[in-house]
Amino acid sequence: MTYWLFKSEADTWSWDQQVAKGAAGEEWDGVRNYQARNNMRLMQLGDLGFFYHSRADKEVVGIVEVCATSHPDSSTDDARWDCVDIKAVRPFTRPVSLAMCKEDARLTDMVLVNNTRLSVQPVSETEWNILCELGQTEP
């Protein structure tokens, strides 16, 4: 299994909206960054990810699962852009802020800490477990 982090502005697509989509999940569409797109192309069914509210809150609020692998993004006719579908798995008991990540010496190499602009990014298994611990949430 591989771990990921999906960033979304809460006023555009929130954790509550993701949860409301249920087991069917929703396309993670609209990504227009090649590195983020390439990350989605690597994803497999069952991979897990953090759902991160960017902008105002800047915090991990839940865990999602990839429920459909890379396919053409339905929000554009441009064949360069793909997306995956994700579904909510569970919320974090305690949201984990970007500030908490930056303060934790164990996370100094985490992509989120070093490249806060990348909207879809890999998370190592060690980082996954640390964030779940900080969020008081079962990994």
N, C-alpha and C positions, 0 to 999 in steps of 0.2 A: 504494500500500500504506500501511496505517496500522499503528502500533505501539502496544502495550498492555503493561500489567503486571498479572499475576494473583497475588494474595496468598493463601497457604494456610498454616495451621499444620501443621508437619511431622508432628505426632502424629495429625492428622485426615486429611490427604491430602498425601503426600510426593512429591517428584520421582521416587523409585523406583517408587511406585505409578503415577504418570502414565506413566512409561516402559513399565511392564508392560502397559499398555492397548494398546500398539502403534499401528498405523496407524488403527485404528478410533477411537481417542481415547476421551474420556469427557466427559459433561456437566459443565459448571462450575456445579453446582447449589447451592442453599442460600443464594444471595445475597439479602439482605433489606434492601437500601439502594437507594433510587430512583436516585441518581446512578450507582451502579455498574451497576444494571440498564439504565439509559439508555445507558451506555457500551457494554454488550453489544449493545443494539439497533442500534448504529451499525456493528458489526463486519461485515466481508465475508469470504468464503472466501479463505484464503491470507494474511490478516493475521497478523502475527507478534506474539508477546508474550514478556515475561520471566516465568519461573516464580520466584516469590519466597517463601521460607520466612519467615513472620512469627513473632512471639513470641520464641523463644529465640535462633535463629540470626540472624534479620533480615538475609537476604542473597539476592541473585539467584543461582540455581543452574543455570538452564537456559533454553532457548528452546523455545516451543511455537508451534503454528500453529492457527488457527481452521479446523476441518474441518466444522462445521455452523453455519449462522447462527442468529440468535435464534429460539427456539421456546419453548413453555410448559415451565416447570420441572417435571419429573416428580416432584420431592420434595414437591410441595404441590398441593392442589386450588384454591388461590387464583389466579385468572386474572391477577392483577396482576404475577406474577413470571415472568420469562423467564430463559433461560440460553443459552449457546452450547456447542458441543462443541470441545474442544481436544485436540491430540495432541502428544507430545514430538517435538522436532526434533533437538536435541543439547544435551549438558550444557555448562556453562561450564567452561573449563579451570581457571579460578581463580574461586571464588565472589566476588561483589562485595557487601560489607556496606553496610548503611545508613550506618554511620560513614564509610566511604570516599566514599559519595555526598555526605554532608554536608560533608566536608573538601575536595571538589573544587569550586573556584570556578566551573567551567563548568556545574555542575548546580544552582546556587542557585534557579533557577526551576522545577525538576522537581517534579511533583506529589508524588512519594514523599518528597521532602525537606520539603515544606511541609504535607502532609496524609497522615501515616503511617497513618491509620485507613481510608482509602478502599480497598476490597478489589479493585476493578477500575478501573484508571485509564489515561488516555492517556499516551503517551511520544512526544516529538518525535523526528524523524529524527536530529537532532543528538545528543540525549540517548541514543538507541539506539546510535549509533556510539561515543559516549564510554564507555558501560557495556560494550559489546563489547570495546573497547580495554582497559579496566581488567580485564576478565575474561579477557583473552588468548584471545578466541573470535571466530571468523569471523562478521561480521554477516550 
